[in-house]
């Protein structure tokens, strides 16, 4: 029996999704992408899931698109365009990560290239092994960054750095990725698994309903004016005030006890 392209494991309140095509550096083919999309969508409706951990098997996190797949489709499918793959493979993954109203933690143990790098940057908290590198990889084959690359890179790293990362195809070390504001932390490779498990577990025990509202606000801030964002904050704060987590947190604070959040 062959190994699944995406391994899914729910332990406690943390859903672990593992890219599992290590012999191909976890490069994406459409069936693999569809499985990941499905798991992320199911996580949104599963009350048992309060945090998601995205990780990968093997030496690389993700090498982006499996190029033989798209070359084959160009030859075999009448009217096929690269946009078909972007729309069916990558856009739904980025949307699912950003619209999932639960924290998504990402562990990058090795190279994250092309769409693989940009999927990582779309996650909420990213930890990388000190040996990991991030590279856009698009310019050397005449393509533009997809998977949100033209959206997140200028906003997180600034336009000048985003230009260099794409146009010069510069490799970015984990330490540089921290300096650029693209990831949270770099740790020794042998400590990465424990570090991300600790963070995911901590997040899952916290008031995750508030995290979901926070993500909604942050997503909207990318296009809102200040006045629009202030109004949205007020509306979402009101919604947060009706959650069980808020009432539990206030009661625990007033009674000097440890809160027991349920994510509702």
N, C-alpha and C positions, 0 to 999 in steps of 0.2 A: 504494500500500500504506500503510495507516494505521500510525502510530507505536504501539509497545507501551505499555500503561498503566504497566508496570513495566519499566524497562530493567535488564538484568543483565549484568555484565561482570566476569570473573575475570582479573585480571592479577597474576602472581606468586602470592602467597598471600592477596591481599585481594579479597574479593567486593564489588563496588560495586552497590548496589541503588538505583535512582533513581525516585522518584515522577514520573510523566510525564503529568500532565494539567494543564499550566500554564494553559491557557485557562479552567479552572475552579478555579484556585488550588490544584490538586492535591487537591481535595475527593474523598473516597472514594465510589465506587460499589462494589457487591458484587463484580463481576468484577475490579476493581483490587485489592481486598482479598484475594481468593482467590489472585491471582497472587503477591502479596507473601507471603502465608502459605506458599505452595508453595516459593518461593525460600528462605525462612528454614528450612523443614523440610529441603530438599535440602542446605542448607549444613551442617546438623548431621551428615549422613552422608558428606560429601565431605571426604576427608582432605587434599585440596589447599587447601581453604579454612581459613585460620587466623585470619582476622579479617574482619568485615563492616563496610562503610561504608554507612550509610543517608543519602541525600541527596535533593534534589528539583530539578526544572527550574523556571525562571521566577522571578517576583518573590516568591512566597510558598512557604513550606515545605509547609504543609498547612492548609486551612481546615476540616478535620474532615469531617463527613458532608455529602454532597450531598443537601440537603433535598428537592429535587424527586423523588429516587428513593424516599424513604420515603413522601412524600405520595402518589405514584403507587401504591405497594404497598398503602397503606391503602385506596385507592379500588378497586383491582383484585383484591386477594387476600382471600378470606373468612377471617376469623379472624386476620389479620396483626396483630402487636403489635410495638412498638419493640424489645422484648426479642429478637425474632427477628433483627433487624439487629445488635444488640449481641453476641448469641451467635455469629452466623455471620461477622460482619465484623471486629469489634474484639477480642473476647476471645482468639481464636486468635492474633492478631498479638502481643498483649502476652505471652501464654504462650510463644510461639515465641521472642521476644526474651529473656525472662527464663530460659527453660530451655535455650536454645542455649549449650552449654558452650564458647563461643568469644567473644572480646570484640566488642561491637557499638558502633561509633562513629557518632555522629549529627551531621550538619552542618545547622544551621538558618540559612538565608540571609535569611529574611524572616518574615512573620507565621506563627505556629503557633497555631492556634485550635482549641478544643474537643478532639476526639479527637487532632488533630494535635499539640497541645501535650503531651498525656499520653503519646502514643507516644514522643515525644522524651524525656520524663522517665523512661521505662522503659528507655532505653538505658544502656549502661555509662559511656560518656564522651560528653558533649554539648558541642560548640562552636557558638557562634552569632556571626553578624555583629553588630557594634555597633548596627546599625539594626534588628535583629530585635526583635519583640515577641511575648510569650506571653499568651494570653487564654483563659479557660475558655469563655465564650460560652454556657454552658448555661442560666444563670438567666434570661436575657432571653427565653427561649422556654419557661420553666417545666419544664426538665429538670434532672436531676442529672448531675454529672460521671461519665462512664463511662471505659472504656479504662484502668482502674486509677486514675482521678483521686481517688476517695475513699480509696484505699489509699496511693498514693505522696505526694500533697500533704501530708497531716497529718504523715507520717513524715519527709519531707524538709524541709518549710518550717515545720512546727509548726501546731497547730490554729488559733491566732488568725490567722495569715497565710493558711492554707488557707480559713478562713471568709470572709475579706475578698476573696480572689481569686475565690471562687465567688459569694458573695452580692452583692457590690458590682460584680462583673464588671469588676474593675480590670485594665487593661493593665499588663503587667510588662515592663520593658525588659530587655535582655540583662544589663546591669550589675546590676539588681535581682535577676534570676534567679540570678546568682552569689552575691549577698549572702544570698539565701534558701536556698542550698544545692541548687538545682535543676539547675544546669548547671556545667560545669567552667571554661569560659573564653569571653571575648568578644574578637573580633579585628576589625580593619577588613575590610569586605566583600571587598575585592580580595585579601585575604590568607587568606580562609577556606578556599578549595579546597586551597591548599598546606599549610595548617596541619593540616587533617584527614587529608590524604594522608600527611603526615609521621607523625602519631600512629598511623594505621592500619598503616602500613608497619612502624613500630617494634614495635607489638604483635604483628604477624604473625611477627616474627623472634625473639620471646621465648618462654619456656616456656609455651606456650598450654594444655598439658594442666593445668598448675597453675591457670591462669585459670579453666578450666572447673570445677575442684573448688572454687575460691574462690567462683564464682557460686552453686554449689550450697549452700555454707555460708551465704552472705549471704541467699539466698532463704529458707532455713530459719530464719535468725535473726529474721525478721519475726514468727514465731509461737512460737519455742522459749523455754523458760526458760533461765536462765544455765547451770544444770547440764546440761540437754539440749544446749545449744550447745557447752559444753566437751567433752562426750562425742563430739559430732559432729566437732568440730575434731580430736580425737585420731584418730578413724577415718579422716577424710579426709587427715590428715597422713601416716598410715600408707600410704594408697593413693598419695599423691604420692611417697612414698619408693620406690615400686616403678617409677616412670616412668623412661623413658630420659632425659627432660629433666633430672630430678634428678641422675642419675648423670653426665650430660654436664656439668651445671653444677658439680658437686663436683670432677670431674676437671679441668675447665678452671681452676677456682680454685686447686687444689693445684699445677697445672703452669704457672700464670701465663700462660694463653693465652686467646684469645677463644673463648667457647662457640659451638657450632653446634647450636642447638636444632631439633628436628624436630616438636615438638608431639605427642609420643607418650610 
